């Protein structure tokens, strides 16, 4: 995956979640999606758990 795709999908903004990296366009921390995947959830299950990802899915989850 190109680096630019990562930079467009993950943001760290002082106004959003105290500069914790989040999925762009949401307030969902990257650590939550990575943790869910590490716990054995599929990308589809993560998207179902976080409906805000639906219009963006599944690429942001895969990038995270």
Long-range contacts (C-beta under 8 A, 24 or more apart in sequence): 1-62, 1-63, 5-59, 5-63, 6-63, 9-56, 9-59, 9-60, 9-63, 9-64, 10-60, 10-63, 10-64, 23-53, 23-56, 23-60, 23-61, 23-64, 24-56, 24-60, 25-52, 25-56, 26-50, 26-52, 26-53, 26-56, 27-52, 28-52, 28-53, 30-64, 33-60, 33-61, 33-64, 34-64, 37-61, 37-64
